[in-house]
Amino acid sequence: MPSNTPARTRSPRRTRLWRRPAALLLALPLALTGAGLASGGAAAPAEAAPPGRTLQRDAERLDRGAVAVPTDEGILVSWRLLGDEPLDARFVVFRDGARITPEPITDSTNLLDPEGTTESTYRIALEGGSASGKPVPGGSRGKNLVWVSESFTPWAQSHLDVPLDKPADFVAVDGTEHSYRANDTLTADVDGDGELELVVKWDPSNSQDNSRPGATGNVYLDAYELDGHQLWRIDLGVNIRAGAHYSQPQLYDFDSDGRAELLVKTADGTVDGVGAVIGDADADHRNEEGYVLDGPEYLTVFDGESGEALDTIDYRPPRGTVEDWGDGYGNRVDRFLSATAYLDGEHPSAVFARGYYTRAVLWAVDFDGERLSERWLFDSEEPGNEGYAGQGNHQLVVADVDADGKDEIVYGSATIDDDGTGLYTTGLGHGDAMHVSDFDPSRPGLEVFAVHEDMNASGNRGSTFRDAATGEVLWSV
């Protein structure tokens, strides 16, 4: 049944106080040198930021996250270093109103207090800081001592139990009984209070891998405070199949207003956190085997505090002809991935990906507080991109591989540049896992360690270690 939902819907957003994020992550622009060639394509030197310019990344405005937990050796006190603070910030810890660190702590953000008990009260101060808690350049040591946390007491145990509202058991269309279990969990500050909240995906016990048929129960997304207070529940509806590869939500402050938003793929019958239905509430696009291979596909941004749908647009790319993705029954067409990346070096964008065994499409989306908009779309079927087909993994990694201050998407055996063009493809093919980091400090830049599944594509190499900027394979086994 066709949907009556327009390509875009919007809900009014409540007026809120604009707060520029206090914690800014700094990305220093470095010129790329020694660019090499990859087997499947060439990586051109990146355009560095103008000399003297530092790209400032908008980040969450978080508090210190100060906690104290009991251990066999005393009370472990821990707190957060903010993103714009120096690594040698000078912290002072107080217990029951008395200073217990004669010298400031400058090389960590924790303290094991052997004299502490579960009845103790702690508070964190910063030496040489301003009233806002940020270090003052050139501040005199031992002066300007300011509080950077409220008073807090130890937990009763070494972990925190968060009570969850488990969805009710249900009877599936085949008459079998099923229940729910907590699955993927995301963290962000959704209400602007400086504390992290949880968004929990509930997975039904009849969820399926893409390779297996069968109708599934609905997928739910809940938001909770750490004390268990539930903020909202979103029901993705019968037209979003339950399974590890289908729903890839992103929770982040995409419009830099101090509160995180949730972006996730939706469909006819999705119900937001205030009870509004997206699309056709009565549509059921499942086929006889439980796959959803028909009907509209959407991307919706939800308010992080209320769960209200703020904007909905058509999902890209559409599934189109299912066979174009590598099979005809619905496995490879619905292999989704997602991430959040600073593609311009300063503002977060959501990146959604569809397909990795054959056709691969990456879609970058921005949110300005009212509307979703496309930043770019990369499709391996576009002329010149054919070498990027079949290179994806079961995950992607966000990293500034070319040191221009902007993030790239490492997509398995290939990498997509920050502007949505192909940076390089190695042609090594699909693999199940990879890691990106500065593994080799003796050489400049980042490296990628990846395993490969297609021995024909990889040249019988089970794993490779490559230059993240150019794709040059440095060694393999």
C-alpha positions in Angstrom: 0.0 0.0 0.0 1.5 3.3 -1.0 2.3 5.8 1.7 0.7 9.2 2.0 3.7 10.7 3.7 5.4 13.5 1.7 9.1 13.3 1.1 9.7 15.7 4.0 7.8 16.3 7.2 8.6 18.7 10.0 7.5 19.2 13.6 8.0 22.5 15.4 10.9 22.4 17.9 10.6 24.1 21.2 12.6 27.3 21.7 15.7 26.6 23.6 18.6 28.5 25.0 21.6 28.4 22.6 24.7 27.2 24.3 28.0 27.2 22.5 29.7 23.9 23.4 32.3 24.5 26.0 34.4 21.4 25.1 36.0 22.0 21.7 38.1 19.3 20.2 41.1 20.7 18.3 42.3 19.2 15.0 45.7 20.6 14.0 46.2 20.8 10.2 49.3 19.0 9.0 50.5 18.9 5.4 50.5 15.4 3.9 53.8 14.3 2.4 55.0 11.3 0.6 51.6 10.2 -0.8 51.8 6.8 -2.5 49.7 4.7 -4.8 47.3 2.0 -3.9 46.7 -1.0 -6.1 43.1 0.0 -6.9 43.5 3.8 -7.2 45.6 6.8 -6.4 45.3 9.1 -3.4 46.1 12.7 -4.2 47.7 15.0 -1.5 45.1 16.6 0.7 44.5 20.3 0.8 45.6 21.4 4.2 43.8 24.1 6.2 45.2 27.6 5.7 48.5 28.2 7.7 47.9 29.2 11.3 44.3 28.1 11.2 43.0 25.6 13.8 39.8 23.8 13.1 37.6 23.7 16.2 35.2 20.8 16.5 31.9 21.4 18.2 31.5 18.9 20.9 29.2 18.0 23.8 29.0 20.4 26.8 29.6 17.8 29.5 30.2 18.2 33.2 33.0 16.5 35.0 31.3 13.1 35.3 32.7 12.8 38.8 32.1 9.4 40.5 33.5 7.5 43.4 33.3 3.7 43.7 34.3 1.4 46.5 37.2 -1.1 46.0 39.1 -3.5 48.2 41.9 -0.9 48.6 39.7 2.2 49.3 37.6 4.6 47.2 38.4 5.2 43.6 37.6 8.8 42.6 37.4 9.6 38.9 36.4 12.6 36.9 36.5 14.0 33.3 39.1 16.1 31.5 37.3 18.4 29.1 38.3 18.5 25.5 39.7 22.0 25.5 41.9 21.6 28.6 45.6 20.9 28.7 46.8 17.4 29.4 48.6 18.7 32.5 45.6 20.4 34.1 46.1 20.6 37.9 43.3 18.9 39.8 42.8 18.9 43.6 40.6 16.4 45.4 38.7 17.2 48.7 37.2 14.6 51.0 34.7 15.8 53.7 35.8 19.4 53.2 39.5 18.7 53.6 42.1 18.7 50.8 43.6 15.2 50.4 46.1 15.9 47.5 49.0 18.0 48.9 50.2 18.3 45.3 47.8 18.7 42.4 47.2 15.7 40.2 48.6 16.5 36.7 49.0 13.2 35.0 45.6 11.4 35.4 41.9 12.0 36.2 41.5 9.6 39.0 42.7 8.9 42.6 42.6 5.9 44.8 41.8 7.1 48.3 42.8 4.4 50.9 41.3 6.4 53.7 37.9 6.9 52.0 34.7 5.1 53.0 31.3 4.8 51.5 30.2 7.6 53.9 32.8 10.1 52.5 31.9 13.1 50.4 34.2 14.3 47.6 34.6 17.3 45.5 37.0 18.2 42.7 38.8 21.6 42.3 41.1 23.0 39.6 44.2 24.9 40.5 45.1 27.8 38.3 41.7 28.0 36.8 39.1 30.6 36.1 35.7 30.8 37.6 34.3 28.7 34.7 36.7 25.9 35.7 39.0 26.3 32.6 42.7 26.8 33.2 43.9 30.4 32.9 47.1 30.7 30.7 49.9 31.7 33.0 47.9 31.3 36.1 49.9 31.1 39.3 50.3 27.7 40.9 48.4 27.4 44.1 46.1 30.3 43.3 42.7 30.6 41.6 41.5 27.3 43.1 38.0 26.8 41.8 35.4 24.1 42.1 34.8 22.1 39.0 32.3 19.6 40.4 29.5 19.4 42.9 29.9 17.3 46.0 29.3 13.6 45.4 29.3 10.4 47.5 30.5 6.9 46.6 28.2 4.4 44.9 27.1 1.5 47.1 29.0 -0.9 44.8 31.5 -0.8 42.0 28.9 -0.5 39.2 25.7 1.3 38.6 22.5 -0.6 38.0 20.1 1.3 35.6 16.6 -0.1 35.7 15.0 -0.5 32.3 11.4 -0.7 31.1 11.4 -4.0 29.2 8.7 -4.2 26.5 6.0 -6.7 27.0 6.3 -10.3 25.7 4.4 -10.9 22.5 3.0 -13.6 20.2 4.5 -13.5 16.7 2.5 -13.9 13.5 3.5 -17.6 13.5 2.0 -18.1 16.9 5.3 -18.4 18.8 5.9 -16.5 22.0 8.8 -14.1 22.3 10.4 -11.6 24.6 12.8 -8.7 24.5 16.4 -8.1 25.5 18.5 -5.0 25.7 20.8 -4.7 22.7 22.9 -1.8 21.3 23.2 1.2 23.7 24.2 4.7 22.8 25.3 7.5 25.1 24.9 11.3 24.8 23.6 14.3 26.6 20.0 14.5 25.2 18.6 17.2 27.6 21.5 19.7 27.9 22.2 19.0 31.6 25.8 18.1 31.1 25.2 14.4 32.0 25.1 11.5 29.7 21.9 9.6 29.0 21.4 6.2 27.5 19.4 5.3 24.3 18.8 1.5 24.4 17.7 -0.6 21.4 15.3 -3.4 22.4 15.8 -6.5 20.3 13.1 -9.2 20.1 14.0 -12.8 20.6 12.9 -13.6 17.0 15.3 -11.0 15.4 17.0 -12.4 12.3 20.2 -12.2 10.4 19.7 -10.9 6.9 20.5 -14.3 5.5 17.6 -16.0 7.4 13.9 -15.6 6.7 11.2 -15.0 9.3 9.0 -12.2 10.5 10.3 -10.4 13.6 8.9 -8.4 16.4 9.1 -4.6 16.4 12.3 -2.7 17.4 12.0 -0.2 20.2 14.4 2.6 21.1 14.2 4.0 24.7 16.0 7.0 26.3 16.9 6.8 30.0 18.5 9.0 32.6 21.2 7.1 34.6 18.8 6.8 37.5 16.4 4.8 35.3 13.9 7.6 34.5 12.6 6.9 31.1 12.3 9.9 28.8 10.6 8.3 25.8 10.1 5.2 23.6 10.2 5.1 19.8 8.5 2.1 18.1 10.2 1.6 14.6 7.1 -0.4 13.5 6.6 -3.6 11.5 8.3 -2.3 8.4 11.8 -2.1 10.1 13.0 -5.7 10.5 14.8 -6.6 13.7 18.4 -7.8 13.3 22.0 -6.7 13.7 22.3 -5.1 10.3 19.0 -3.2 9.9 18.9 -0.4 12.4 22.1 1.7 12.8 21.1 4.8 14.8 23.3 7.8 15.5 23.0 9.9 18.7 24.9 13.2 18.6 24.4 16.9 18.9 24.2 17.5 15.2 23.0 21.1 15.3 25.4 22.2 18.2 22.6 23.4 20.4 23.7 21.6 23.5 21.4 18.6 23.2 21.8 15.4 21.1 19.5 14.3 18.4 18.8 10.7 17.2 18.9 9.9 13.5 17.7 6.5 12.4 16.1 4.8 9.4 12.3 4.7 9.7 9.3 3.4 7.6 5.5 3.4 7.4 4.2 2.9 10.9 7.1 4.2 13.0 5.8 5.9 16.1 7.8 8.7 17.7 8.3 9.5 21.4 5.2 11.6 21.6 2.9 9.1 19.8 2.9 10.6 16.3 3.0 8.1 13.4 5.3 8.5 10.4 3.8 7.5 7.1 0.9 5.0 6.8 0.0 3.6 10.2 -1.7 0.6 8.6 0.9 -0.4 6.0 2.6 -3.8 6.3 5.2 -4.3 3.6 6.6 -7.6 4.9 6.6 -10.5 2.4 5.8 -14.1 3.1 9.4 -14.7 4.4 9.4 -11.7 6.7 11.6 -9.5 4.6 10.7 -5.9 3.9 11.6 -5.4 0.2 8.8 -2.9 -0.7 7.4 0.4 0.6 8.9 3.7 1.3 12.1 4.1 3.4 12.8 7.2 5.5 15.4 8.9 7.6 14.1 10.7 10.6 15.7 13.0 13.2 14.2 12.8 16.6 14.5 15.3 19.5 16.8 13.7 22.0 14.8 14.9 25.1 11.3 14.2 24.0 11.7 11.6 21.2 9.5 13.8 18.9 10.1 13.4 15.2 11.5 16.7 14.0 12.1 16.0 10.3 11.7 13.1 7.9 13.1 12.7 4.4 13.4 9.9 1.9 16.2 7.5 2.7 19.1 7.4 0.2 19.9 5.3 -1.6 16.5 3.6 -2.1 16.6 -0.2 -2.3 15.6 0.0 -6.0 16.0 -3.4 -7.7 17.0 -5.9 -4.9 19.1 -8.0 -7.2 21.4 -5.0 -7.9 22.9 -5.5 -4.4 24.1 -9.0 -4.9 21.2 -11.4 -4.3 17.4 -11.5 -4.9 16.0 -12.5 -1.5 16.9 -9.5 0.7 20.2 -10.2 2.3 22.8 -7.8 0.8 20.4 -5.0 0.0 19.8 -4.3 3.7 23.4 -4.3 5.0 23.5 -0.9 6.7 26.3 1.0 8.6 26.5 4.5 10.1 28.8 6.9 11.8 29.2 10.5 12.9 32.1 12.4 11.3 33.4 16.0 11.2 33.5 16.2 7.4 34.2 19.9 7.4 36.5 19.7 10.4 34.2 21.7 12.6 30.6 20.4 12.5 29.3 16.9 12.9 27.6 15.1 10.1 25.8 11.7 10.1 27.0 9.2 7.5 24.9 6.2 6.5 26.0 3.4 4.3 24.2 0.7 2.4 25.9 -2.3 0.9 29.4 -3.7 1.1 29.6 -7.0 -0.7 28.9 -5.6 -4.1 27.4 -2.1 -4.6 28.3 0.4 -1.9 26.7 3.7 -1.2 27.6 6.3 1.5 25.3 9.2 2.3 26.3 12.2 4.4 23.5 14.1 6.1 23.4 17.4 8.1 20.8 18.7 10.5 20.6 22.5 11.2 18.0 22.3 14.0 15.0 22.2 11.7 15.8 20.3 8.5 17.8 17.4 7.3 19.9 18.0 4.2 22.2 16.0 2.1 25.9 16.9 2.2 27.0 14.3 -0.4 26.3 10.8 -1.7 29.0 8.4 -2.9 27.9 5.5 -5.1 30.2 2.8 -6.4 28.0 2.6 -9.5 28.8 6.1 -10.6 31.4 6.3 -13.4 34.9 6.3 -12.0 33.8 4.6 -8.8 33.6 1.1 -10.0 36.7 0.0 -8.1 35.0 0.8 -4.8 32.4 -1.9 -5.2 32.8 -5.0 -3.0 35.4 -3.3 -0.7 33.2 -2.7 2.4 33.5 -4.4 5.8 30.9 -5.2 8.5 32.0 -1.9 10.0 33.4 1.5 9.0 35.9 3.7 10.8 36.0 7.5 11.0 39.5 9.0 10.9 41.4 12.0 9.6 43.7 9.9 7.5 45.3 12.7 5.4 45.8 15.2 8.3 43.8 18.0 6.7 41.7 18.4 9.9 38.6 16.8 8.3 37.4 13.2 8.8 37.5 10.5 6.1 35.5 7.3 6.1 37.6 4.2 6.0 35.2 1.7 4.3 36.9 -1.6 4.6 39.5 -1.9 1.8 38.7 1.6 0.5 38.5 5.1 1.9 36.1 8.0 1.1 37.4 11.5 1.4 35.7 14.2 3.5 34.1 15.7 0.3 32.4 12.5 -0.7 34.9 11.5 -3.4 36.9 8.4 -3.4 40.3 8.9 -1.8 41.6 5.4 -2.8 40.6 1.8 -3.1 43.0 -1.0 -2.6 41.0 -3.7 -4.3 41.6 -6.1 -1.5 37.9 -6.8 -1.1 35.5 -7.5 1.7 36.6 -8.4 5.3 35.0 -8.7 8.6 37.2 -6.5 10.8 39.8 -3.7 10.8 41.4 -1.2 13.1 42.7 2.3 12.3 45.3 4.1 14.5 48.9 5.3 14.7 50.1 1.8 15.1 53.7 2.5 13.9 55.1 5.6 15.6 58.2 5.3 13.5 56.4 6.5 10.4 54.1 9.5 9.9 50.3 9.3 9.9 47.8 6.5 10.6 47.7 2.9 9.5 45.0 0.4 8.9 45.2 -3.2 10.0 42.5 -5.3 8.2 41.6 -8.9 7.7 40.3 -10.1 4.3 37.7 -12.7 3.4 38.0 -12.9 -0.4 41.3 -14.5 -1.1 41.0 -14.0 -4.8 40.6 -10.2 -4.3 43.3 -9.9 -1.7 45.9 -12.0 -3.6 45.7 -14.8 -1.0 46.6 -12.3 1.8 44.6 -12.9 5.0 45.5 -9.6 6.6 47.2 -6.4 5.6 48.8 -3.4 7.2 48.5 -0.3 5.0 49.1 3.4 5.0 45.7 5.0 5.9 46.3 8.0 3.7 47.4 6.3 0.5 46.3 2.7 0.7 49.9 1.5 0.2 50.2 -2.0 1.7 53.2 -1.9 4.1 53.2 -5.6 5.0 50.8 -8.6 4.8 50.3 -12.1 6.0 
